[in-house]
Amino acid sequence: MRLAMMKWKPASIVCLFVLIAATPAWLRAADYDVYLLAGQSNMDGRGQASELTAEQRQPRDHAIIYYRNPPKSSNGWQPLGPGFSIAPKYKGDVPSPTFGPELGFAHEMLKTQPSRRLALIKGSKGGTNLRSDWNPGISGDPETQGPRYRDFVETIQMATKELNQRGDSFTIRGLLWHQGESDSKLTTEAYQERFLQFVHRLRQDIEVPELPVVVGEVFDNGKRDNVRAAIRAIGNRGPGFGLVTSDGTSTWDEGTHFDAASQWLLGQRYAAAMQTIQQANSNP
């Protein structure tokens, strides 16, 4: 019998609504704006979640995250909150005691776009470089690609497949990138060339040819002038690119890893830069 012809008893209708109401919002079929997050330790995040306010630590119904840093992962999509970060000496499971810019990013995006739903796909690992780890190699030839690039594309495929299986719809809206400390000895030109090759191949492999890209500055410890100049040049290269400065930030160690307040601030700056790109695209 066709569904349209079925006669539903009042009790059955009540049970159906109770079941729907009892299902967490993040598990219900929805339309998501997907953002990709990649890079090394400052994208993975070394901010201490204990230094956030209770409101900042609160999981959000309208934002989910798929985190993968092999061998650790979020075990599928989870409500966004602190802890999707793996510091070098951390031996436990996710969620961990640390976080990255994803929290401030989601907070700011949802504040200005409250009707939207966010799905963040995060693949990041400390100490990685563009030369080997994130090398995009030749399309379709994993043997030529760096391990982090292969893992990231695989993570995107796994995450979007799960969204499809859940019945969700989605659009990949942009890439957030924070990396460069491990490439501080490169020339400005070499970093730009390698990163733009990475972006070009990623756009091909995930079939989003105009994927917006926002890059974040590494902290200025006086020894990263070349890579900081390269990041600024990339972020200011024109339509489809944006820049997040590290001005006014601080680190909890000797000039490398952003503290909790700075991680939150950087996330907000990523949101502002992404929204600037989106506004430009909607008003050509």
Stockholm file with secondary structure:
# STOCKHOLM 1.0

chainA/1-284         MRLAMMKWKPASIVCLFVLIAATPAWLRAADYDVYLLAGQSNMDGRGQASELTAEQRQPRDHAIIYYRNPPKSSNGWQPLGPGFSIAPKYKGDVPSPTFGPELGFAHEMLKTQPSRRLALIKGSKGGTNLRSDWNPGISGDPETQGPRYRDFVETIQMATKELNQRGDSFTIRGLLWHQGESDSKLTTEAYQERFLQFVHRLRQDIEVPELPVVVGEVFDNGKRDNVRAAIRAIGNRGPGFGLVTSDGTSTWDEGTHFDAASQWLLGQRYAAAMQTIQQANSNP
#=GR chainA/1-284 SS CCGGGCCCCHHHHHHHHHHHHHSCGGGSCCEEEEEEEEESHHHHCCEEGGGSCHHHHSCEEEEEEEEEETTEECSSCEEECSCCCCCTTCCSCSSCSEECTHHHHHHHHHHHCTTCCEEEEEEECTTCCTTTTTCCCBTTBGGGSCHHHHHHHHHHHHHHHHHHHHTCEEEEEEEEEECCGGGTTSCHHHHHHHHHHHHHHHHHHTTCTTCCEEEECCCCCSSCHHHHHHHHHHHTSSTTEEEECCTTCCBSSSSSSBCHHHHHHHHHHHHHHHHHHHHHHHCC
#=GC SS_cons         CCGGGCCCCHHHHHHHHHHHHHSCGGGSCCEEEEEEEEESHHHHCCEEGGGSCHHHHSCEEEEEEEEEETTEECSSCEEECSCCCCCTTCCSCSSCSEECTHHHHHHHHHHHCTTCCEEEEEEECTTCCTTTTTCCCBTTBGGGSCHHHHHHHHHHHHHHHHHHHHTCEEEEEEEEEECCGGGTTSCHHHHHHHHHHHHHHHHHHTTCTTCCEEEECCCCCSSCHHHHHHHHHHHTSSTTEEEECCTTCCBSSSSSSBCHHHHHHHHHHHHHHHHHHHHHHHCC
//
